[in-house]
Amino acid sequence: HLSDSIRVGHWVYVYSEFVDSEEHILGYCVLMPNVDEIHLLNITIDSPYRQKGHAKQLMSWMIDLAIQERSNHKSRASSRNRLGFNTSAHSLL
């Protein structure tokens, strides 16, 4: 359930567009961050908006997010190493 995902801290993103200043929700995705990866738990596009490339756009955005998070993770690990922390055994986001 979506509410369970929100409760346990999964990342939930709503995919929407504005038409005449009115927001239309097209779908959403649920991601579960892990140590150095992100798991896609759910991707949903509302039926009137399917077969129009929206899922592809949402997947592209999620890939960009994962690349950005991985880069941020590596940067944080590098900072911890410079400060003398040993991150070779376990690494946290």
C-alpha positions as CSV (number, residue, x, y, z in Angstrom):
1,H,0.0,0.0,0.0
2,L,1.1,3.5,-0.7
3,S,0.5,4.7,2.8
4,D,2.8,1.9,4.1
5,S,5.5,3.0,1.8
6,I,5.2,6.6,3.0
7,R,5.2,5.4,6.7
8,V,8.4,3.4,6.4
9,G,10.3,6.2,4.6
10,H,10.2,5.1,1.0
11,W,10.5,8.0,-1.5
12,V,7.2,8.7,-3.2
13,Y,7.1,11.1,-6.2
14,V,3.9,12.3,-7.9
15,Y,4.1,12.9,-11.6
16,S,1.8,15.7,-12.7
17,E,1.3,18.4,-15.3
18,F,-0.4,21.7,-15.3
19,V,-3.1,22.6,-17.8
20,D,-4.7,26.0,-17.6
21,S,-3.3,26.5,-14.1
22,E,-4.9,23.2,-12.9
23,E,-2.7,20.3,-11.8
24,H,-3.4,16.9,-13.2
25,I,-1.9,13.9,-11.5
26,L,-0.7,11.5,-14.2
27,G,0.9,8.9,-11.9
28,Y,3.5,8.3,-9.3
29,C,6.5,6.1,-8.4
30,V,7.7,4.6,-5.2
31,L,11.5,4.2,-4.6
32,M,13.3,2.5,-1.8
33,P,16.8,3.9,-1.2
34,N,19.4,1.5,-0.1
35,V,23.1,1.8,0.8
36,D,24.3,2.5,-2.7
37,E,21.3,1.8,-4.9
38,I,17.7,2.7,-5.3
39,H,15.0,0.1,-5.8
40,L,11.9,0.9,-7.9
41,L,9.0,-0.6,-6.0
42,N,6.1,0.8,-8.0
43,I,5.4,3.0,-11.0
44,T,1.8,3.9,-11.9
45,I,0.4,6.0,-14.7
46,D,-3.4,6.7,-14.7
47,S,-5.1,4.9,-17.5
48,P,-6.2,8.0,-19.5
49,Y,-2.5,9.0,-19.8
50,R,-1.0,5.6,-20.8
51,Q,0.6,4.9,-24.1
52,K,1.7,8.6,-24.4
53,G,5.3,8.3,-23.2
54,H,4.7,9.4,-19.6
55,A,6.1,6.2,-18.0
56,K,9.2,6.6,-20.2
57,Q,9.6,10.2,-19.0
58,L,9.1,9.1,-15.4
59,M,11.7,6.3,-15.8
60,S,14.2,8.7,-17.3
61,W,13.7,11.1,-14.4
62,M,14.2,8.3,-11.9
63,I,17.4,7.2,-13.6
64,D,18.7,10.8,-13.4
65,L,17.8,10.9,-9.7
66,A,19.6,7.6,-9.1
67,I,22.7,9.0,-10.8
68,Q,22.6,12.2,-8.8
69,E,22.1,10.3,-5.5
70,R,25.0,8.0,-6.3
71,S,27.2,11.0,-7.1
72,N,26.1,12.6,-3.8
73,H,26.8,9.3,-2.0
74,K,30.3,9.1,-3.4
75,S,31.0,12.7,-2.5
76,R,29.8,12.2,1.1
77,A,32.0,9.0,1.4
78,S,35.0,11.0,0.1
79,S,34.4,13.6,2.8
80,R,34.1,11.0,5.5
81,N,37.4,9.5,4.3
82,R,39.2,12.8,4.4
83,L,37.9,13.2,8.0
84,G,39.4,9.9,8.9
85,F,36.3,7.7,9.0
86,N,36.7,4.2,7.7
87,T,33.9,3.6,5.2
88,S,35.3,0.5,3.5
89,A,33.3,-2.0,5.5
90,H,29.9,-0.3,5.4
91,S,28.7,2.8,3.7
92,L,25.6,4.8,4.7
93,L,23.6,7.3,2.6
